[in-house]
Amino acid sequence: MNEALVGGLDAGGWYADPSIYDIISTPGTAQEVDMLADLSRRFGLPARPGATWLEPACGTGRYLRVIAGRGIEAVGFDLSPEMGAYARESLRRRGLAGKSRVFTAGMTNFSAAVAPGSIDFAFITDNTLRHLGSDADMLSHLAAVARALKPGGVYAVGISLSVYGDEAPDEDTFTATRGACRVTQVYNYLPPGTGGLPPRSERVISHLMIERPRGVEHRDSVYDLRCYDSRQWSRLLARSDFAKLASVDRLGCLVAGRRMLYQTDVLVPRDAGR
C-alpha cells in the first residue's frame, strides 16, 4: 500500500489496524479469486496447482489465503510490516506457510525479491494501483511486474477510470462481522477538482464504526488516489511494458466498450508475441 496510508493521512485509522482491515475486506474474497482464476485460464496460464501468483500490496493476505488453499503458490508483498506480519501469521495458522511467501516492499521496489520470469499470474484489485502518485511510479511498477512474469503470464489490474466533469461526490457503506466485533465502513468519494482538489486526484474519506462488547469506537482516515480517464490510461499503457488484451466487469464479462464504474484490465507484456 502507498506511503500516505502507512505513515501519513491514515495513521491510526483504517490501514493502521490489520485486524479491523481484515474483517471489513475479507467478505467476497473467494468469489473474487474465482473470477481471477477464470481470467488466468482464458487469457494466460492455467490456474493449476503448482502455479505461482503474485499480489502487489497484499494487505492482510486475504487473497493469498484463498489462493494458497487451492494449491497455488501465493507470493505477496506490502509496504506495511504490520500488514505483512498479519498475512504471514494468518497463512501459518491455516497450515499454508509452505505454499506462500510474504515480504515487505513497495510497489516500485520489489524486483530484488521476485525472480525474473517466475510468476504465472499477477493481480491487483480495488484501485490499489492508483495509490501510485505519478506516471513515473506507475511505469516503474508495471515494468517490474512485466519482468516477473513467465512467458504467457498476464497482469490483472482492477481500476476505476474517471470521466472528468461528469462525476459527483459519492458514498459506499460496507458492514462485516467476525466473532463479537462488528465493523461498518462508510466511504465518501470526492472527484477531481472538488473543493480545490488537484485535477488528477480523487479524495477518499473513510469512517469506521467498530462495535465490540466493551463499546463503540470511531476512526476516520483520508487519502487521495491518482486519476486516469480512458485516454490517459491508454496513453500510459502505450508507454509501458504492457499491452491490454481485454477489460472485464466484476463478474468477468467483457466490457466491450461499455462505460464501467470499475473494470479489470488484462495486461500482457509486449514482448509476449501475442
C-alpha positions as CSV (number, residue, x, y, z in Angstrom):
1,M,0.0,0.0,0.0
2,N,1.1,3.6,-0.5
3,E,3.2,5.6,1.9
4,A,0.4,8.0,2.7
5,L,-1.8,5.2,4.0
6,V,1.0,3.6,6.0
7,G,2.6,6.7,7.7
8,G,0.6,9.8,6.8
9,L,-3.0,10.6,6.3
10,D,-4.3,7.2,7.5
11,A,-2.1,6.9,10.7
12,G,-4.3,5.5,13.4
13,G,-7.2,4.9,11.0
14,W,-8.2,2.1,8.7
15,Y,-5.0,0.7,7.3
16,A,-3.1,1.0,10.6
17,D,-5.0,-1.8,12.2
18,P,-4.7,-5.1,10.3
19,S,-7.3,-7.0,12.3
20,I,-10.0,-4.4,11.5
21,Y,-8.9,-4.1,7.9
22,D,-9.2,-7.9,7.5
23,I,-12.7,-8.0,8.9
24,I,-14.1,-5.4,6.6
25,S,-12.1,-6.5,3.5
26,T,-12.4,-10.3,3.6
27,P,-16.1,-11.0,2.6
28,G,-16.4,-12.0,-1.0
29,T,-12.7,-12.8,-1.5
30,A,-13.3,-16.4,-2.6
31,Q,-15.7,-15.2,-5.4
32,E,-13.1,-12.6,-6.5
33,V,-10.4,-15.3,-6.7
34,D,-12.9,-17.4,-8.8
35,M,-13.0,-14.5,-11.3
36,L,-9.3,-14.1,-11.3
37,A,-8.7,-17.8,-11.9
38,D,-11.1,-17.6,-14.8
39,L,-9.1,-14.7,-16.3
40,S,-5.9,-16.7,-15.9
41,R,-7.5,-19.7,-17.8
42,R,-8.9,-17.5,-20.5
43,F,-6.1,-15.1,-21.2
44,G,-2.9,-16.5,-19.7
45,L,-1.5,-19.6,-18.0
46,P,-3.9,-22.0,-16.3
47,A,-4.7,-21.5,-12.6
48,R,-3.4,-25.0,-11.8
49,P,-1.8,-26.4,-8.6
50,G,1.9,-25.6,-8.8
51,A,1.4,-22.3,-10.5
52,T,2.7,-19.1,-8.8
53,W,0.6,-16.0,-8.4
54,L,1.8,-12.6,-7.3
55,E,-0.2,-9.9,-5.4
56,P,1.4,-6.4,-5.0
57,A,0.2,-4.5,-1.9
58,C,-1.3,-7.7,-0.5
59,G,-2.5,-6.2,2.8
60,T,-3.5,-8.8,5.3
61,G,-3.2,-11.6,2.8
62,R,-6.9,-12.3,2.3
63,Y,-6.4,-13.3,-1.4
64,L,-3.2,-15.2,-0.6
65,R,-5.1,-17.4,1.9
66,V,-7.6,-18.5,-0.7
67,I,-5.0,-18.9,-3.4
68,A,-2.7,-21.0,-1.3
69,G,-5.6,-23.0,-0.1
70,R,-6.2,-24.0,-3.7
71,G,-2.7,-25.4,-4.1
72,I,-1.3,-22.3,-6.0
73,E,1.9,-20.8,-4.7
74,A,1.0,-17.4,-3.3
75,V,3.5,-14.6,-3.2
76,G,2.6,-11.2,-1.9
77,F,4.2,-8.0,-0.5
78,D,3.1,-4.9,1.3
79,L,4.8,-1.7,2.3
80,S,3.4,-2.1,5.8
81,P,5.4,-4.5,8.0
82,E,2.4,-4.9,10.3
83,M,0.2,-6.0,7.4
84,G,2.8,-8.4,6.2
85,A,3.2,-9.9,9.7
86,Y,-0.6,-10.3,9.9
87,A,-0.6,-12.0,6.5
88,R,2.1,-14.4,7.4
89,E,0.5,-15.4,10.7
90,S,-2.9,-15.9,9.1
91,L,-1.3,-18.2,6.5
92,R,0.6,-20.1,9.2
93,R,-2.5,-20.7,11.3
94,R,-4.2,-22.3,8.3
95,G,-1.2,-24.6,7.5
96,L,-0.4,-22.6,4.3
97,A,3.0,-21.2,5.2
98,G,4.7,-23.7,2.9
99,K,2.5,-22.5,-0.1
100,S,3.1,-18.8,0.4
101,R,5.7,-16.1,0.8
102,V,5.0,-12.6,2.1
103,F,7.7,-9.8,2.3
104,T,7.9,-6.1,2.9
105,A,8.3,-3.9,-0.2
106,G,6.7,-1.0,-2.1
107,M,5.1,-1.3,-5.5
108,T,8.2,0.1,-7.3
109,N,11.0,-1.6,-5.3
110,F,10.1,-5.3,-5.1
111,S,12.1,-6.7,-8.0
112,A,15.0,-8.0,-5.9
113,A,12.7,-10.3,-4.1
114,V,10.9,-11.8,-7.1
115,A,13.0,-13.7,-9.7
116,P,12.5,-12.7,-13.3
117,G,10.1,-15.0,-15.2
118,S,8.9,-16.7,-12.0
119,I,5.2,-15.6,-11.9
120,D,2.4,-17.3,-13.8
121,F,-0.3,-14.7,-12.9
122,A,-0.2,-11.3,-11.1
123,F,-3.2,-9.2,-9.9
124,I,-4.0,-6.1,-8.1
125,T,-7.6,-5.1,-7.2
126,D,-9.8,-2.3,-5.9
127,N,-7.9,0.7,-7.4
128,T,-4.8,-0.1,-5.2
129,L,-2.6,0.8,-8.2
130,R,-3.9,4.3,-8.1
131,H,-2.1,4.9,-4.8
132,L,1.0,5.4,-7.0
133,G,1.2,9.1,-7.3
134,S,2.8,9.7,-10.7
135,D,3.1,8.2,-14.1
136,A,6.8,7.6,-13.5
137,D,6.0,5.4,-10.5
138,M,3.2,3.6,-12.4
139,L,5.5,2.8,-15.3
140,S,8.2,1.6,-12.9
141,H,5.8,-0.7,-11.2
142,L,4.5,-2.1,-14.5
143,A,8.0,-2.7,-15.7
144,A,8.8,-4.6,-12.5
145,V,5.7,-6.8,-12.8
146,A,6.4,-7.5,-16.5
147,R,9.9,-8.7,-15.6
148,A,8.5,-11.0,-13.0
149,L,6.0,-12.8,-15.4
150,K,6.7,-16.0,-17.2
151,P,6.1,-16.1,-21.0
152,G,2.3,-16.3,-21.3
153,G,1.7,-14.7,-17.9
154,V,-0.7,-11.8,-17.5
155,Y,-1.4,-9.0,-15.0
156,A,-5.0,-8.3,-14.0
157,V,-5.4,-4.7,-12.8
158,G,-8.6,-3.5,-11.2
159,I,-9.2,0.2,-11.8
160,S,-11.9,2.9,-12.0
161,L,-11.4,5.4,-14.8
162,S,-12.5,9.0,-14.4
163,V,-14.9,10.9,-16.6
164,Y,-13.8,14.4,-15.8
165,G,-16.6,16.9,-15.5
166,D,-19.3,14.2,-15.2
167,E,-18.6,12.9,-11.7
168,A,-20.4,13.8,-8.4
169,P,-19.5,13.1,-4.8
170,D,-20.5,9.5,-4.0
171,E,-20.8,7.2,-1.0
172,D,-20.5,3.5,-0.2
173,T,-21.2,1.6,3.0
174,F,-19.9,-1.9,4.0
175,T,-20.5,-4.0,7.1
176,A,-18.9,-7.2,8.3
177,T,-18.8,-9.2,11.5
178,R,-16.2,-11.5,13.0
179,G,-16.9,-13.0,16.4
180,A,-18.1,-10.3,18.7
181,C,-16.7,-7.5,16.5
182,R,-18.9,-5.7,14.0
183,V,-17.3,-3.2,11.6
184,T,-19.2,-0.7,9.5
185,Q,-17.2,1.4,7.0
186,V,-18.6,4.5,5.2
187,Y,-16.6,5.8,2.2
188,N,-17.1,9.2,0.7
189,Y,-15.5,10.0,-2.6
190,L,-14.7,13.5,-3.8
191,P,-14.0,13.7,-7.5
192,P,-11.1,15.7,-9.0
193,G,-11.5,19.4,-8.7
194,T,-13.9,19.2,-5.8
195,G,-13.2,21.7,-3.0
196,G,-9.9,22.6,-4.5
197,L,-8.6,19.1,-5.2
198,P,-6.0,18.8,-8.0
199,P,-7.4,17.8,-11.4
200,R,-5.8,14.3,-11.2
201,S,-6.7,13.5,-7.6
202,E,-9.8,11.8,-6.1
203,R,-10.2,12.1,-2.3
204,V,-11.4,9.1,-0.3
205,I,-12.7,9.7,3.2
206,S,-13.2,6.6,5.3
207,H,-15.3,6.5,8.5
208,L,-15.1,3.3,10.6
209,M,-17.5,2.3,13.4
210,I,-16.2,-0.6,15.4
211,E,-18.7,-2.2,17.7
212,R,-17.4,-4.6,20.5
213,P,-19.0,-5.7,23.7
214,R,-16.9,-3.1,25.6
215,G,-18.3,-0.3,23.5
216,V,-18.2,1.5,20.1
217,E,-15.1,3.1,18.6
218,H,-15.0,5.6,15.6
219,R,-12.0,6.1,13.4
220,D,-11.5,8.4,10.4
221,S,-8.9,8.4,7.6
222,V,-8.4,10.3,4.4
223,Y,-6.3,9.6,1.3
224,D,-6.0,10.6,-2.3
225,L,-5.9,8.4,-5.4
226,R,-4.4,9.4,-8.7
227,C,-7.0,9.7,-11.5
228,Y,-6.9,8.5,-15.1
229,D,-9.5,8.9,-17.7
230,S,-9.7,6.3,-20.5
231,R,-7.4,8.3,-22.8
232,Q,-4.8,9.0,-20.1
233,W,-4.8,5.3,-19.1
234,S,-4.4,4.1,-22.7
235,R,-1.6,6.6,-23.2
236,L,0.2,5.4,-20.1
237,L,-0.2,1.7,-21.1
238,A,1.2,2.6,-24.6
239,R,4.4,3.9,-22.8
240,S,4.6,0.8,-20.5
241,D,5.9,-2.7,-20.9
242,F,2.3,-4.0,-21.2
243,A,-0.5,-4.2,-23.8
244,K,-4.1,-4.6,-22.9
245,L,-5.8,-7.8,-24.0
246,A,-9.3,-7.2,-22.6
247,S,-11.4,-5.4,-20.0
248,V,-14.0,-7.2,-17.9
249,D,-16.5,-6.3,-15.2
250,R,-16.7,-7.6,-11.7
251,L,-18.3,-10.8,-13.0
252,G,-15.6,-11.4,-15.6
253,C,-17.8,-10.4,-18.5
254,L,-16.1,-8.5,-21.3
255,V,-16.7,-4.8,-21.1
256,A,-16.6,-4.3,-24.9
257,G,-16.8,-0.5,-24.9
258,R,-19.3,-0.1,-22.1
259,R,-18.7,2.7,-19.6
260,M,-17.9,1.0,-16.3
261,L,-17.5,2.4,-12.8
262,Y,-14.9,-0.3,-12.2
263,Q,-13.1,-2.7,-14.5
264,T,-10.3,-5.2,-14.5
265,D,-7.9,-4.8,-17.4
266,V,-6.0,-7.9,-18.5
267,L,-2.5,-6.9,-19.4
268,V,0.2,-8.9,-21.2
269,P,3.9,-8.0,-21.6
270,R,4.6,-6.5,-25.1
271,D,7.4,-9.0,-25.8
272,A,5.0,-11.9,-25.3
273,G,4.3,-12.1,-29.0
274,R,0.5,-12.0,-28.9
